[in-house]
Amino acid sequence: MIYLDNNATSRLDERVLDSMLPYLREDYANASSLQHKMGRHANQAIEESRKSLAQVLQVQPKELFFTSGATESINTVLRGVFLRYHAKGNHIITCQTEHKATLATCEYLEKKGARVSYLPVDKNGAIDLDTLKSTITPQTILVSLMSVNNETGVIHPIKEIADICQSNNVLFFCDSTQSIGKQAFDLISVPIDFCCLSAHKFHGPKGIGALFIRRKSKPLQVESLITGGNQEQTLRGGTYNVPAIVGMGIASRQASKIDFAAIEQLRNHFENRIQTEIEDCTINAKEAPRICNTSNIMFKHVRGNELMTKIPDIAISSGSACVSGSRDPSHVLKAMGLTDDEAFCSLRFSLSKYTTQRDIDHTVEALKTVINSIRQQSPIWQMYKDGLLG
């Protein structure tokens, strides 16, 4: 099996697994049971993991809160800020190409009285910073924009966005789920107020993530999404998932050592072969700044779902894993101006540190064979070649 769906989830690093096993077998105590040695040892492991992650992100450990993943963090920030800051205003700014976790939560908040502005993007998936500036009003309480788009790999100018928010006294929440392990990323020089990540995107375990909340002279107020015990400074109640938290700490250290240039070189080799050897294909958002591992490619008049079923030994996707069961075209590609048919004919290929050139070359050969076969049997393709269709 060749795995090219790393934006959905990534292979667990062996060093991460090794670090987790003792907390599943021997050191299995509840980390909140501080009355005995085993519980204190588990709690210490959590704090060591928090320190490791803080060092990678260049933040203070007390600014990091463990969650079940980015979706929970997104809900915590969007709902929490809306509840705590409604006295100032009810306006939230996001983007049409955000992850569904953000869009769905914003839609929910609109029913509760929030006013949400969804910034458009151009054909390369980029937002216009002047439009962002003009959209901010005295009632704006939060701007929520991702650092990297999960479907196209498009990188937003986070530093510039953060500066705009800061100069307008507006909170900025950045979904950085697709950044860690794919580009240099730290929070020391970028005035982001909230930031979230998920371990399984950078070779850590599933079901664990972190939320960063910057400490300021005037503390940021966020309503708890999950109430219970006093875990995570009362922000997130519930029994600690010690093995996953330990694994996340190790995964974050390993992620900082990844050779991004090598992955980008493989990605470029893949795209060059595709464009050279397969006719009528388009790399979506090719002209935009993109993360090193992601290619979103439209194969003219070849439906992505049909193509995927004919190459079952290669793991790829037609978009975000969170909406993979949807029959609707990608909302990201539609926002970029693609037609329904063009969106349905697009596939995402996302590489990792484990991807080899042999994987890439095998994938290209398989795509060539299957695409040629589909097109030869397609009357629509023949009409297109005869100039009867666009």
Number of C-alpha atoms within 10 A of each C-alpha: 8 16 19 25 23 26 28 18 19 23 17 18 18 12 14 23 19 12 18 21 16 12 20 13 9 9 19 17 20 18 22 17 14 14 8 12 12 17 18 17 18 25 19 13 20 24 16 17 23 23 19 20 22 21 16 19 20 15 19 17 18 16 15 22 19 24 27 20 20 24 20 19 26 24 18 22 25 21 19 16 21 24 17 14 18 15 10 12 16 22 22 27 20 21 23 21 28 23 22 16 15 24 17 13 16 24 13 13 19 15 9 12 12 18 17 20 18 17 20 18 17 13 18 19 28 21 19 12 14 9 11 20 13 8 15 20 13 12 16 24 24 26 24 23 28 26 24 26 27 26 29 30 27 25 19 19 16 19 14 13 20 22 16 19 23 15 8 14 13 21 20 23 25 22 25 21 26 25 23 21 25 25 18 14 16 15 17 11 8 14 18 22 21 23 26 27 27 30 30 25 26 30 28 31 26 18 15 24 26 25 24 25 23 18 14 8 5 6 9 15 13 18 18 17 15 14 13 12 14 12 17 15 10 13 19 22 17 15 12 20 19 23 24 28 28 27 29 32 26 25 29 24 17 18 22 18 10 17 14 19 13 14 23 19 14 21 22 16 14 19 20 11 14 23 14 10 14 16 13 12 18 17 18 25 21 18 11 17 16 19 23 23 27 27 25 22 25 23 22 20 21 23 20 22 14 13 18 18 10 15 15 11 13 19 16 22 23 25 27 21 15 11 15 13 9 9 8 11 21 23 21 24 25 18 19 20 16 19 14 14 15 22 26 24 22 29 25 25 23 28 25 29 19 13 18 14 14 10 18 20 16 13 20 17 14 15 20 14 13 17 20 14 11 16 15 12 10 14 10 15 18 14 12 14 11 9 9 10 10 8
